[in-house]
Amino acid sequence: MCHGIVDPKQIDLRSAVPAYRQLASILREQIKSGELAADQPVPSETTLIQRYGIARGTVRRAIEVLRDEDLVVTVQGRGTFVR
């Protein structure tokens, strides 16, 4: 049973859109809306895995997409932060 905040956006694993792209889109929307503010950490890989029921590689690929778009920056040993 989940006791945390449940994101209304879920990932449809049956969709033609890859799960990593769906997650990147969800996180992008949260960044643009200010829900994830500048200089704040993006939820951890473990949190995103549990929240969306996806694999670690899927989370890493979604973060890579956001990094390529200059929306986030990853700091070794500290985590990923919103730009």
Buried (B, 14 or more C-beta within 10 A) or exposed (E): EEEEEEBEBEBEEEEEEBBBBBBBBBBBEBBEEEEBEEEEEBBEBEEBBEBBEBEEEBBBBBBBBBBEEEBBBBEEEEBBBBE
